[in-house]
C-alpha cells in the first residue's frame, strides 16, 4: 500500500544521556555526497563571544578530498548537518558551546589517512582514563565525562564523495540532491532525524525507531514489515537502501 503523510508514534521514554562514551556506541551517518581530486587543506580557528553570553569557538576547514576517499565526522555531543556543496571543495565548520565547561577545552583534530579524511571533536581525557584518540571508522576512543561542551558540525560535501558522520547526543539534518548511487545510513541515539530528499528519489527504505515516530511527506510503498517502531518500503521505483534509525527521537522525511 502507499502512504503520503504517514505518522506512527510510540510512547516516549526518558531520554538516555551518555555523554561519557566511546564512538562505537554513537550514531552513524553513511552517504555518498562527495567529489574526487588531489588533497588540499586549509584550516582556521577563531574565538568569538555570543550575544547570549555563552563563549563560542569556531573551526573551519576547506579543501578537496583525495580521489576515492571518505569524508568522516566524529563527534559526541552536538548535531551534524550536511548538505551538497556547490563545487569540488568540501567545507567543514564546527561551532563550540559550553555552559559549565570551557569551549576552549575541546579542539578539532584532522587525520588524513589512506581511506580519506577524518575530523574528530577532541575532548580532554578524564583523569585515570585511557587516552582519547582520533582514528577513522570504528577506531578511536572519546570519553567526555563532566564536559558539557557541544560541538555542532556543518558540512558541505561535493557529489560522489562518501560521507560518514557519528554523534551520540544530537540531531541529524541532511539535505540530499540528485540520485542515490549506493546504500546510505543515518543513525542517532538521542536526537531526531530530518531528511530533505528529492521528490523523484528512487530508494528502498528501512526505518526504525524506539521512542518517537515516523512522519513522511513523500509517498512510501510499503513492501515489508510495518509495525511498532519499524517500517520497510520503497520511494519511487526503489533502489539503493536508505536506512534511518533513532532510539530517542522522531524521524521526518520530506
C-alpha contacts under 8 A as a table, 3 or more apart, distances in Angstrom:
res1	aa1	res2	aa2	distance
1	X	221	X	5.51
1	X	222	X	5.47
1	X	223	X	7.76
2	X	219	X	6.17
2	X	220	X	5.35
2	X	221	X	4.37
2	X	222	X	6.24
3	X	6	X	5.97
3	X	219	X	5.15
3	X	220	X	5.30
3	X	221	X	6.67
3	X	222	X	7.94
4	X	216	X	6.68
4	X	217	X	5.75
4	X	218	X	5.56
4	X	219	X	4.12
4	X	220	X	6.53
5	X	215	X	6.25
5	X	216	X	4.85
5	X	217	X	4.64
5	X	218	X	6.72
5	X	219	X	7.06
6	X	214	X	6.99
6	X	215	X	5.27
6	X	216	X	5.53
6	X	217	X	7.51
7	X	213	X	6.46
7	X	214	X	5.03
7	X	215	X	4.46
7	X	216	X	7.09
8	X	213	X	4.91
8	X	214	X	5.24
8	X	215	X	7.07
8	X	228	X	7.75
8	X	229	X	7.83
9	X	211	X	7.93
9	X	212	X	5.77
9	X	213	X	4.25
9	X	214	X	6.99
9	X	228	X	7.99
9	X	229	X	7.91
10	X	210	X	7.17
10	X	211	X	5.73
10	X	212	X	5.62
10	X	213	X	6.28
10	X	228	X	7.06
10	X	229	X	7.11
11	X	211	X	5.95
11	X	212	X	7.03
12	X	211	X	4.49
12	X	212	X	6.00
12	X	248	X	7.46
13	X	211	X	6.06
13	X	248	X	7.71
15	X	190	X	6.73
15	X	248	X	6.06
16	X	189	X	7.98
16	X	190	X	6.72
16	X	248	X	7.53
17	X	169	X	7.05
17	X	190	X	7.21
18	X	21	X	6.07
18	X	168	X	7.41
18	X	169	X	7.48
19	X	76	X	7.04
19	X	77	X	6.86
19	X	143	X	7.63
19	X	144	X	5.87
19	X	145	X	6.46
19	X	148	X	7.96
19	X	168	X	7.63
19	X	169	X	7.28
20	X	142	X	7.61
20	X	143	X	4.72
20	X	144	X	4.56
20	X	145	X	4.66
20	X	146	X	7.89
21	X	25	X	6.93
21	X	76	X	7.99
21	X	142	X	6.45
21	X	143	X	5.27
21	X	144	X	6.99
22	X	25	X	5.90
22	X	26	X	7.21
22	X	140	X	7.96
22	X	141	X	5.34
22	X	142	X	5.17
22	X	143	X	6.24
23	X	26	X	4.90
23	X	27	X	7.94
23	X	74	X	7.60
23	X	75	X	7.87
23	X	76	X	7.23
23	X	138	X	7.14
23	X	140	X	7.40
23	X	141	X	6.41
23	X	142	X	6.47
23	X	166	X	7.19
23	X	167	X	7.39
23	X	168	X	7.59
24	X	138	X	6.00
24	X	139	X	7.96
25	X	168	X	7.27
26	X	76	X	7.28
26	X	166	X	5.94
26	X	167	X	5.20
26	X	168	X	4.34
26	X	188	X	6.69
26	X	189	X	6.57
27	X	165	X	7.55
27	X	166	X	4.73
27	X	167	X	4.81
27	X	168	X	5.41
27	X	186	X	7.59
27	X	187	X	4.77
27	X	188	X	3.92
27	X	189	X	5.89
28	X	164	X	6.82
28	X	165	X	5.43
28	X	166	X	4.42
28	X	167	X	6.87
28	X	185	X	6.97
28	X	186	X	5.72
28	X	187	X	4.78
28	X	188	X	6.44
29	X	163	X	7.48
29	X	164	X	5.04
29	X	165	X	4.62
29	X	166	X	6.16
29	X	184	X	7.49
29	X	185	X	5.33
29	X	186	X	4.13
29	X	187	X	5.82
30	X	162	X	7.36
30	X	163	X	5.71
30	X	164	X	4.36
30	X	165	X	6.61
30	X	184	X	5.04
30	X	185	X	4.78
30	X	186	X	6.21
31	X	162	X	5.63
31	X	163	X	4.97
31	X	164	X	6.25
31	X	182	X	7.65
31	X	183	X	7.25
31	X	184	X	4.61
31	X	185	X	6.57
32	X	159	X	7.06
32	X	160	X	5.39
32	X	161	X	5.32
32	X	162	X	3.98
32	X	163	X	5.53
32	X	180	X	7.74
32	X	181	X	7.35
32	X	182	X	6.97
32	X	184	X	7.29
33	X	84	X	6.36
33	X	157	X	5.42
33	X	158	X	5.56
33	X	159	X	4.27
33	X	160	X	4.87
33	X	161	X	4.91
33	X	162	X	5.77
33	X	163	X	6.16
33	X	176	X	7.92
34	X	65	X	7.97
34	X	70	X	7.96
34	X	71	X	7.81
34	X	84	X	7.98
34	X	88	X	7.99
34	X	90	X	7.70
34	X	157	X	5.05
34	X	158	X	3.93
34	X	159	X	4.02
34	X	160	X	3.99
34	X	161	X	2.43
34	X	162	X	5.57
34	X	163	X	6.88
35	X	64	X	7.73
35	X	65	X	6.98
35	X	67	X	7.26
35	X	88	X	5.92
35	X	89	X	7.83
35	X	157	X	7.69
35	X	158	X	5.01
35	X	159	X	5.24
35	X	160	X	4.87
35	X	161	X	4.44
36	X	64	X	7.38
36	X	65	X	6.33
36	X	66	X	5.90
36	X	67	X	4.11
36	X	68	X	6.43
36	X	69	X	7.84
36	X	88	X	7.51
36	X	160	X	7.58
36	X	161	X	6.76
37	X	64	X	5.95
37	X	65	X	6.14
37	X	66	X	5.14
37	X	67	X	5.09
37	X	88	X	7.75
38	X	64	X	6.42
38	X	65	X	6.71
38	X	66	X	4.87
38	X	67	X	6.57
39	X	63	X	7.14
39	X	64	X	5.39
39	X	65	X	5.55
39	X	66	X	4.94
40	X	63	X	4.94
40	X	64	X	5.30
40	X	65	X	7.35
41	X	61	X	6.89
41	X	62	X	5.96
41	X	63	X	4.44
41	X	64	X	6.87
42	X	61	X	5.38
42	X	62	X	5.40
42	X	63	X	6.24
43	X	59	X	7.28
43	X	60	X	5.58
43	X	61	X	4.23
43	X	62	X	6.68
44	X	59	X	5.81
44	X	60	X	5.30
44	X	61	X	6.46
45	X	57	X	7.36
45	X	58	X	5.52
45	X	59	X	4.37
45	X	60	X	6.29
46	X	57	X	6.08
46	X	58	X	5.45
46	X	59	X	6.74
47	X	56	X	6.24
47	X	57	X	4.42
47	X	58	X	6.15
48	X	55	X	6.76
48	X	56	X	5.46
48	X	57	X	5.94
48	X	58	X	7.71
49	X	53	X	6.58
49	X	54	X	6.51
49	X	55	X	4.94
49	X	56	X	5.63
50	X	53	X	5.50
50	X	54	X	5.68
50	X	55	X	6.26
50	X	56	X	6.61
51	X	54	X	7.49
54	X	97	X	6.83
54	X	98	X	6.87
54	X	99	X	6.89
55	X	97	X	6.37
55	X	98	X	6.88
55	X	102	X	7.76
55	X	103	X	6.79
56	X	95	X	6.81
56	X	96	X	5.29
56	X	97	X	5.28
56	X	98	X	7.62
56	X	103	X	6.40
57	X	95	X	5.84
57	X	96	X	5.13
57	X	97	X	7.37
57	X	103	X	6.62
57	X	104	X	7.04
58	X	93	X	7.19
58	X	94	X	5.70
58	X	95	X	4.71
58	X	96	X	6.42
59	X	92	X	7.97
59	X	93	X	5.56
59	X	94	X	5.05
59	X	95	X	6.60
59	X	108	X	7.41
60	X	91	X	7.25
60	X	92	X	5.68
60	X	93	X	4.45
60	X	94	X	6.52
61	X	91	X	5.74
61	X	92	X	5.13
61	X	93	X	6.49
62	X	89	X	6.53
62	X	90	X	5.74
62	X	91	X	4.53
62	X	92	X	6.48
63	X	89	X	5.08
63	X	90	X	5.51
63	X	91	X	6.75
64	X	88	X	6.56
64	X	89	X	4.77
64	X	90	X	5.87
65	X	69	X	6.19
65	X	70	X	7.34
65	X	71	X	6.98
65	X	89	X	7.59
65	X	90	X	7.18
65	X	116	X	6.68
65	X	117	X	7.04
65	X	161	X	7.69
66	X	69	X	5.33
66	X	116	X	6.46
68	X	115	X	7.68
68	X	116	X	7.55
68	X	161	X	7.13
69	X	114	X	7.52
69	X	115	X	5.10
69	X	116	X	3.89
69	X	117	X	7.15
69	X	161	X	6.96
69	X	162	X	7.03
70	X	115	X	6.14
70	X	116	X	4.55
70	X	117	X	6.29
70	X	118	X	7.99
70	X	161	X	6.23
70	X	162	X	4.73
70	X	163	X	5.69
70	X	164	X	7.22
71	X	116	X	6.03
71	X	117	X	5.22
71	X	118	X	6.15
71	X	161	X	7.16
71	X	162	X	6.24
71	X	163	X	4.89
71	X	164	X	6.33
72	X	116	X	7.86
72	X	117	X	6.24
72	X	118	X	4.63
72	X	119	X	6.15
72	X	136	X	7.54
72	X	163	X	5.75
72	X	164	X	4.59
72	X	165	X	5.50
73	X	118	X	6.01
73	X	119	X	5.00
73	X	120	X	6.21
73	X	153	X	7.95
73	X	164	X	6.26
73	X	165	X	4.43
73	X	166	X	6.20
74	X	118	X	7.46
74	X	119	X	6.09
74	X	120	X	4.76
74	X	121	X	6.44
74	X	165	X	5.72
74	X	166	X	4.80
74	X	167	X	6.27
75	X	78	X	7.05
75	X	120	X	6.04
75	X	121	X	5.18
75	X	151	X	7.12
75	X	165	X	7.87
75	X	166	X	5.91
75	X	167	X	4.77
75	X	168	X	7.37
76	X	121	X	7.38
76	X	142	X	7.81
76	X	144	X	7.88
76	X	150	X	7.97
76	X	151	X	7.86
76	X	166	X	7.54
76	X	167	X	4.71
76	X	168	X	5.00
76	X	169	X	6.26
77	X	148	X	7.78
77	X	149	X	7.15
77	X	150	X	4.93
77	X	151	X	6.14
77	X	152	X	7.93
77	X	167	X	6.60
77	X	168	X	6.18
77	X	169	X	4.85
77	X	170	X	6.15
78	X	150	X	4.89
78	X	151	X	4.90
78	X	152	X	4.85
78	X	153	X	7.58
78	X	167	X	7.05
78	X	168	X	7.83
78	X	169	X	5.96
78	X	170	X	4.61
78	X	171	X	7.35
79	X	151	X	7.26
79	X	152	X	4.94
79	X	153	X	6.37
79	X	167	X	7.25
79	X	169	X	7.47
79	X	170	X	4.30
79	X	171	X	4.83
79	X	172	X	6.02
80	X	152	X	6.02
80	X	153	X	4.87
80	X	154	X	6.10
80	X	155	X	7.73
80	X	165	X	7.42
80	X	167	X	7.51
80	X	170	X	7.28
80	X	171	X	6.64
80	X	172	X	5.35
80	X	173	X	6.64
81	X	152	X	7.96
81	X	153	X	6.21
81	X	154	X	4.86
81	X	155	X	6.21
81	X	172	X	6.02
81	X	173	X	4.82
81	X	174	X	5.89
82	X	154	X	5.90
82	X	155	X	4.71
82	X	156	X	5.93
82	X	157	X	7.24
82	X	173	X	6.50
82	X	174	X	4.99
82	X	175	X	6.49
83	X	155	X	6.46
83	X	156	X	5.20
83	X	157	X	6.31
83	X	174	X	5.92
83	X	175	X	4.89
83	X	176	X	6.33
84	X	156	X	5.45
84	X	157	X	5.00
84	X	158	X	5.64
84	X	159	X	6.59
84	X	175	X	7.07
84	X	176	X	6.57
84	X	177	X	6.73
85	X	88	X	7.39
85	X	89	X	7.27
85	X	90	X	6.64
85	X	91	X	7.84
85	X	156	X	4.63
85	X	157	X	4.84
85	X	158	X	4.61
85	X	159	X	7.29
86	X	158	X	6.81
87	X	90	X	7.96
87	X	158	X	6.09
88	X	158	X	5.51
89	X	157	X	7.47
89	X	158	X	6.50
90	X	155	X	7.38
90	X	156	X	5.44
90	X	157	X	4.97
90	X	158	X	6.08
91	X	155	X	5.67
91	X	156	X	4.99
91	X	157	X	6.90
92	X	153	X	6.98
92	X	154	X	6.00
92	X	155	X	4.72
92	X	156	X	6.62
93	X	153	X	5.68
93	X	154	X	5.16
93	X	155	X	6.39
94	X	151	X	6.23
94	X	152	X	5.49
94	X	153	X	4.55
94	X	154	X	6.41
95	X	151	X	5.55
95	X	152	X	5.27
95	X	153	X	6.71
96	X	103	X	5.64
96	X	106	X	7.86
96	X	149	X	6.61
96	X	150	X	5.71
96	X	151	X	4.65
96	X	152	X	6.66
97	X	103	X	5.73
97	X	149	X	5.43
97	X	150	X	5.20
97	X	151	X	6.59
98	X	101	X	5.31
98	X	102	X	5.95
98	X	103	X	5.41
98	X	148	X	5.94
98	X	149	X	4.23
98	X	150	X	6.24
99	X	102	X	7.59
99	X	148	X	6.82
99	X	149	X	7.14
100	X	147	X	7.82
100	X	148	X	6.70
101	X	105	X	7.72
101	X	147	X	5.64
101	X	148	X	5.72
101	X	149	X	5.98
102	X	105	X	5.54
102	X	106	X	7.89
102	X	149	X	7.06
103	X	106	X	5.79
103	X	149	X	5.79
104	X	107	X	7.04
105	X	123	X	6.76
105	X	124	X	6.59
106	X	121	X	6.76
106	X	122	X	5.56
106	X	123	X	4.86
106	X	124	X	6.76
106	X	149	X	7.42
107	X	121	X	5.94
107	X	122	X	5.23
107	X	123	X	6.91
108	X	119	X	6.63
108	X	120	X	5.57
108	X	121	X	4.84
108	X	122	X	5.78
109	X	119	X	5.67
109	X	120	X	5.24
109	X	121	X	6.65
109	X	122	X	6.56
109	X	134	X	7.15
110	X	117	X	7.00
110	X	118	X	5.77
110	X	119	X	4.61
110	X	120	X	6.60
111	X	117	X	5.76
111	X	118	X	5.15
111	X	119	X	6.42
111	X	134	X	7.46
111	X	135	X	7.35
111	X	136	X	7.90
112	X	116	X	6.06
112	X	117	X	4.52
112	X	118	X	6.44
113	X	116	X	5.44
113	X	117	X	6.16
113	X	118	X	7.94
117	X	136	X	7.99
118	X	135	X	7.32
118	X	136	X	5.85
119	X	134	X	7.87
120	X	134	X	5.91
121	X	151	X	7.07
122	X	132	X	7.35
122	X	133	X	7.65
122	X	134	X	7.39
122	X	142	X	7.31
123	X	132	X	7.34
123	X	142	X	7.03
123	X	143	X	7.23
123	X	144	X	6.03
123	X	147	X	7.85
124	X	132	X	7.33
124	X	144	X	7.34
125	X	129	X	6.65
125	X	130	X	7.34
125	X	131	X	5.74
125	X	132	X	5.58
125	X	142	X	7.81
125	X	143	X	6.56
125	X	144	X	7.37
126	X	129	X	5.64
126	X	143	X	7.06
126	X	144	X	7.29
126	X	145	X	6.48
131	X	141	X	7.51
132	X	140	X	7.18
132	X	141	X	5.03
132	X	142	X	4.89
132	X	143	X	6.59
133	X	140	X	4.95
133	X	141	X	5.17
133	X	142	X	6.56
134	X	139	X	7.64
134	X	140	X	5.03
134	X	141	X	6.84
134	X	142	X	7.95
135	X	138	X	7.69
135	X	139	X	5.13
135	X	140	X	4.60
136	X	139	X	5.77
136	X	140	X	7.19
144	X	147	X	5.45
144	X	148	X	7.77
157	X	161	X	7.07
157	X	163	X	7.50
158	X	161	X	6.32
166	X	188	X	7.85
167	X	170	X	6.47
167	X	188	X	6.72
168	X	188	X	6.23
168	X	189	X	5.59
168	X	190	X	6.42
169	X	188	X	7.60
169	X	189	X	6.56
169	X	190	X	4.94
169	X	191	X	6.42
170	X	188	X	7.33
170	X	189	X	7.92
170	X	190	X	6.04
170	X	191	X	4.99
170	X	192	X	7.67
171	X	188	X	7.18
171	X	190	X	7.33
171	X	191	X	4.34
171	X	192	X	4.94
171	X	193	X	5.89
172	X	186	X	7.71
172	X	188	X	7.39
172	X	191	X	7.29
172	X	192	X	6.44
172	X	193	X	4.80
172	X	194	X	6.27
173	X	193	X	6.07
173	X	194	X	4.92
173	X	195	X	6.06
173	X	196	X	7.96
174	X	194	X	6.51
174	X	195	X	5.11
174	X	196	X	6.23
175	X	195	X	6.12
175	X	196	X	4.71
175	X	197	X	6.40
176	X	195	X	7.60
176	X	196	X	6.19
176	X	197	X	5.37
176	X	198	X	6.91
177	X	197	X	6.85
177	X	198	X	6.14
178	X	198	X	6.91
178	X	201	X	7.67
179	X	201	X	6.16
179	X	202	X	7.34
180	X	183	X	7.54
180	X	201	X	7.25
180	X	202	X	7.24
180	X	203	X	7.13
180	X	239	X	7.80
180	X	240	X	6.54
181	X	240	X	6.65
182	X	240	X	5.41
182	X	241	X	7.41
183	X	240	X	4.83
183	X	241	X	4.59
183	X	242	X	5.93
183	X	243	X	7.83
184	X	240	X	7.70
184	X	241	X	6.34
184	X	242	X	5.12
184	X	243	X	6.23
185	X	242	X	5.90
185	X	243	X	4.49
185	X	244	X	5.86
186	X	193	X	7.79
186	X	243	X	6.18
186	X	244	X	4.87
186	X	245	X	6.34
187	X	193	X	7.90
187	X	243	X	7.98
187	X	244	X	5.84
187	X	245	X	4.65
187	X	246	X	5.65
188	X	191	X	6.29
188	X	192	X	7.67
188	X	193	X	7.68
188	X	245	X	6.53
188	X	246	X	4.93
188	X	247	X	6.88
189	X	246	X	5.49
189	X	247	X	4.95
189	X	248	X	6.15
190	X	246	X	7.15
190	X	247	X	6.30
190	X	248	X	4.90
190	X	249	X	6.37
191	X	246	X	7.11
191	X	247	X	7.84
191	X	248	X	5.98
191	X	249	X	4.86
191	X	250	X	7.53
192	X	246	X	7.04
192	X	248	X	7.38
192	X	249	X	4.33
192	X	250	X	4.81
192	X	251	X	5.89
193	X	244	X	7.89
193	X	246	X	7.34
193	X	249	X	7.33
193	X	250	X	6.41
193	X	251	X	4.87
193	X	252	X	6.30
194	X	251	X	5.96
194	X	252	X	4.77
194	X	253	X	6.05
194	X	254	X	7.91
195	X	252	X	6.31
195	X	253	X	4.98
195	X	254	X	6.33
196	X	253	X	6.25
196	X	254	X	5.11
197	X	201	X	6.92
197	X	253	X	7.21
197	X	254	X	6.09
198	X	201	X	5.32
199	X	218	X	7.03
200	X	236	X	6.42
201	X	235	X	6.45
201	X	236	X	6.11
202	X	234	X	7.47
202	X	235	X	5.27
202	X	236	X	4.61
202	X	237	X	5.19
202	X	238	X	4.64
202	X	239	X	5.40
202	X	240	X	7.67
203	X	234	X	5.79
203	X	235	X	5.15
203	X	236	X	6.76
203	X	237	X	7.00
203	X	238	X	4.11
203	X	239	X	4.05
203	X	240	X	5.09
203	X	241	X	5.79
203	X	242	X	6.34
204	X	232	X	7.74
204	X	233	X	5.98
204	X	234	X	4.35
204	X	235	X	6.21
204	X	238	X	4.86
204	X	239	X	5.37
204	X	240	X	5.85
204	X	241	X	4.59
204	X	242	X	5.92
205	X	231	X	7.81
205	X	232	X	5.51
205	X	233	X	5.09
205	X	234	X	5.28
205	X	235	X	6.89
205	X	241	X	5.85
205	X	242	X	4.97
205	X	243	X	6.15
205	X	244	X	7.96
206	X	230	X	7.67
206	X	231	X	6.13
206	X	232	X	4.68
206	X	233	X	6.78
206	X	241	X	7.17
206	X	242	X	6.21
206	X	243	X	4.81
206	X	244	X	6.34
207	X	230	X	5.66
207	X	231	X	5.25
207	X	232	X	6.34
207	X	243	X	5.90
207	X	244	X	4.78
207	X	245	X	5.88
208	X	229	X	5.49
208	X	230	X	4.45
208	X	231	X	6.60
208	X	244	X	6.32
208	X	245	X	4.76
208	X	246	X	6.63
209	X	212	X	6.32
209	X	213	X	6.81
209	X	229	X	4.87
209	X	230	X	6.45
209	X	245	X	5.63
209	X	246	X	4.93
209	X	247	X	5.41
209	X	248	X	7.40
209	X	249	X	7.55
209	X	250	X	7.56
209	X	251	X	7.92
210	X	229	X	5.56
210	X	246	X	6.87
210	X	247	X	4.86
210	X	248	X	6.34
210	X	249	X	7.95
211	X	229	X	7.96
211	X	247	X	5.99
211	X	248	X	4.86
211	X	249	X	6.15
211	X	250	X	7.67
212	X	247	X	7.72
212	X	248	X	6.16
212	X	249	X	4.85
212	X	250	X	4.53
212	X	251	X	7.53
213	X	229	X	7.34
213	X	249	X	7.36
213	X	250	X	4.82
213	X	251	X	6.10
214	X	250	X	6.14
214	X	251	X	4.84
214	X	252	X	6.06
215	X	250	X	7.96
215	X	251	X	6.25
215	X	252	X	4.90
215	X	253	X	6.32
216	X	219	X	7.30
216	X	220	X	7.93
216	X	252	X	5.78
216	X	253	X	4.54
216	X	254	X	5.83
217	X	253	X	6.17
217	X	254	X	4.79
218	X	235	X	7.61
218	X	253	X	6.89
218	X	254	X	5.89
219	X	235	X	6.77
219	X	236	X	7.96
220	X	233	X	6.19
220	X	234	X	5.70
220	X	235	X	5.40
220	X	236	X	7.79
221	X	233	X	5.21
221	X	234	X	5.15
221	X	235	X	6.63
222	X	225	X	7.69
222	X	226	X	7.42
222	X	231	X	7.51
222	X	232	X	5.98
222	X	233	X	4.07
222	X	234	X	6.56
223	X	232	X	6.12
223	X	233	X	4.59
223	X	234	X	7.03
224	X	231	X	7.28
224	X	232	X	4.96
224	X	233	X	6.04
225	X	230	X	6.97
225	X	231	X	5.69
225	X	232	X	5.52
226	X	230	X	5.67
226	X	231	X	4.33
226	X	232	X	6.32
227	X	230	X	5.48
227	X	231	X	6.48
234	X	237	X	6.92
234	X	238	X	4.99
234	X	239	X	7.90
235	X	238	X	5.55
244	X	251	X	7.93
246	X	249	X	6.09
246	X	250	X	7.42
246	X	251	X	7.65
